[in-house]
Amino acid sequence: MTIEASSTGWRRLRRIAGAVALVVAGWLALVVTLTFASPPGKSMAIIGPPAQALAAFVKANGRVLASNQYLTIARSDDAGFVAHLYAAGALLVLDAEQAGGCSGLPPKRLASS
C-alpha cells in the first residue's frame, strides 16, 4: 500500500463522514422547525438536564408526563408552548412522537380474547 492510496482512502472517509453529518444536521433542523408548528395538546420532549427542563415546563405552564436523566416529556394545551419552553431556558425541544415515537401516554394493551 502506498502513501497515495492511503491518502485517497482517508479523503473518501472524510467525505462520507461529512455527508452523514450534513444529513443528521438537516434532519435535526427540520424536526426542530416542525416542532414549532405542532398543535396544542401534543407531547413535547426536552433534551437536557432534568432540573433545567422541569423549570422550563413550570414556567411554560406545562404538565410533566415523564422525566428521566436526560429527557423530560410534558404536554400543554396552550398555543405557542414550544416558544414558551425555549423562552424559559429549554435547550432542545422536540415533538415526542416525531422524535422517537414516545407520546408520554401509557402503552395500549391488546384486548384479550
Secondary structure, 3 states (H helix, E strand, C coil): CCHHHHHHHHHHHHHHHHHHHHHHHHHHHHHHHHHHCCCCCCEEEEECCHHHHHHHHHHCCCEEEEECCCEEEEECCCCCHHHHHHHCCCCEEEEHHHHHCCCCCCCCCCCCC
